[in-house]
Amino acid sequence: MRVLIAAVAALAIHCGAAQLTPETSRAFDHYAEVADKNPVLPAEAVRAAHRGETVVIEKKVPFVAVPGGLVHDWFGVLFIPGATLASVRAVMQDYDNYKRIYRPDVIESKLLSRDGNHFRVFLRLEKHEFLTLVYDSEYDVQYYDGAIDSDTFAIVSRSTRIVQSGNDHGFLWRLNTYWRFGEADHGVYAQCRAISLSRGIPFGFGWLRGFLQRFPKESMVNTLEATRRAVLMKR
């Protein structure tokens, strides 16, 4: 236990100076641009979702480097039986209630503005691990109707501001989320791709990699399943 406490204290001191550089930010934007051109999940994942599974897969765009940071790229899908696109849209646009829908990951939420299908949203995120991490974040969100055909719509959400309370450990610098919803088989398939950026692993802190990989995966599973619960409650 003393060793663990010492390691966490050292991490807090070492990571407190983490800063997102313009070079790393531009490289992340390039990665996200390339990734958004290939949103298709394997057919088996879709079949598993129809069976009731929450399928989450780690994705990577090869040959796109992001110096000074780590990209976390996760793709998930689930099926919401009996849902309609209208019921899903009602949940996804209920931003003031995200603090209830997506708790405990979201502890405060607010719609800042809306102009047609364009939204600006505030979320306060919280994660408990060996540290309690709290982030005030803002997002630019755009809805696209008929993204694939008339029975679909898509959402693209890009963070415009992420600030960690206290010292910035660099565990979450950027977050882009790409949703696609399709109505079929007497329900709605929800696909989500979340691409986030964190600091690189400091020398001597290789054990931190497991947390940085687990954090976005857990958030993806929680987000998908919370969305399904909220939609089913509104049917």
N, C-alpha and C positions, 0 to 999 in steps of 0.2 A: 504493500500500500504506500509506504514512504517513497519507493521508487516511482510509482505511478504519479503521486502528487508532485514529485520533483520534475518528472517529465512534462506534466501539464503546465507547471509554472514556467519551465524553460520554453515551452511552446508559446505560451502567452507573451513572454518577453521577446522571443525571436520573431514571432509573427506580427507583433504589434506594428512593425514598420512596413508591412506589406502595402504596396501601392500599385494600382493598375496604370501601366504606361500607355501612351498613345499607340505605340507599335503593337502591343499585345491586343489592345482594343480593336485596331484595324484588322489584325489577323483573325480575331474572333468573328468580326463582321463578314470577312471573306469565307470563313468556314461555314457560317450559317447560310450564306448565300448559295454556296455549292450544295449544302445538305438539303435545302428546301426544294431542290430540283428533283429529288428522288424520294418521295414520301410513301412509297408502296410497301406494305407489310407482306411477308410470305403468306401464301394461301392457307397453309396449315395453321398459322396463328389466328386467322379469321375464323376457321372452322372450330378451333379450340375455344375462341370467344363465344361462339354460338352455343357451345356446350356448357357455358356458364363460367369459364375460366377467365381470370384476369391475366392477360399475357403481357409481359414486359421483356423487352429485348434491348441489349446494349448495341448501339450502332456506332460506326466510325466512318468518317470520310477519309480515304487513304490519300497520302501525299499532300495533305494540307497542314502545314506546321503552324503552331501558335506559340511562338517563343515567349517565355516568361509566364506562361499560364498552362493550366490543364483544362481541356474541354471534356465535359461530361454529356454524353449524347444518348438519350434513352427514348425508346419508341414503345408505346403500349396500345392495347386495344381491348375493349370489352363490348358485350352486347347488353342492351337494356330492353328486355321483353315488354311489349305492350306500349312502348314509348312512341311519340311522334316528334317530328322536328320542332313543332311548335312548343311542346312541353320541354324539350331540351333547351331550346333558345331561351325560354322563360327563366330557367335555372341559370344558364350561363350569363345572362344579362342582369341577374339579381345581385349586383356587386356589393350593395350595402349589407347583404346577408351572407357574404362569403365568410365572415368571421364566425358564423354558425355552421354553414355548410361544410367548410373545410377546416374547422377546428380539429386538432390542436395546432396544425401547421400555420394557420392564419388566425391571428388573435385580434386584428382590427382591420376594417375594410371600409372603403368609401368611394362612391362614384364622384369623380371630380368634375367631369363635363361630358356632354354627349352632343354630337352633331351628326344626325342620321345614323349610319352604321359605324361611325368612328367614336371611340370612347377613350377617356383618360381615367385611370383607376389608381387608387392608393391601396396598398396592402402592407400590413405589418406582419412579418413572418417570424416564427419562433421555432427553434430546434434545440432539444436537450440531448446532450451526449456527455462527454467528459467536461464540456463547457455548455453554458446556456447562451445561445446565439440569437440575437434579436436584430431584425433588419427592417428599416423603413424603406419601402420600394414603391416606385411609380411606373406605370406601364402605358404604352400607346397600343390600343387594341382596335383592330379593323375586322369587320365581318364581311364575308363574301357569299352572296347567295348563288346557288347553282354552280358551286365550285367545280363539280364534275358533271352533274346533270340536274334536272329539276327536283330530284329527291335528295339533295345534299346541300349543306352549307359548310363554310370553313371560317376559322378564326385565326388571325395572326396577332400574337401579343409579343411586344418587344419592350424590355425594361429600358427606361430612360433615366432612372436614378435608383441606386441601391446604396444605402448607408447603414453600416453596422453600428449599433449602440456601443459606446465605449471604443476600445481600440479595434481597428480594422485588421482582423486576422487573415483576410483574403480568401475566406472559404466560399464566398459568393460575390462575384463582381458583376456578372451579367446573366440574364436569363431570357431566352426566347422560347415561346411556346406556340406550337402549330397544331390546331385542332381540325379534324375533319369528321363530320357526322353524315351518315347515310341511312335513309329509311328503307328497310327491307326485312323480309322474313317476319313480319308482324312485330317489328320493333326497330330500334336504332342501333347501328354500330358506331361506337365512339373511338376514334383513333387520335392519339396524342403523341407528339414528339416534343420533348423538352431538351433544349441545348443550353447548358450553363457553362460559365467560366469561373474557375477558381485559380488561386495562386499555384505555383509549382510546389513540389515537395522540398522543404529545406533539408540541407545535408544533415544526416543523422536522425531524420524523422521519417524513415521509410514506413514505419507502422501507421503513419497518418494516411497513407494511400487507401487503406481499407475503409476508413471513415469517409474520405472524400468520394469514394465510389459508392458506398452504401447510402449516403445522404440523398443524392438525387434519385436513386432507385426507389427508396422507401417513399420519397415524396411523390413519385409517379404513381406507385400503387395506391397510396392514400388518396391522391387527387382523382384517379379514375373511379375508385370504389365509392368515394364520397359523392361524386357526380351521379353515379347510378342510384345511390340511396335517395338523393334529393329529387331526382326525376321521378322515381317510383312513388315517392310520397305525394307528388303533385298530380298523379294520374287521376 
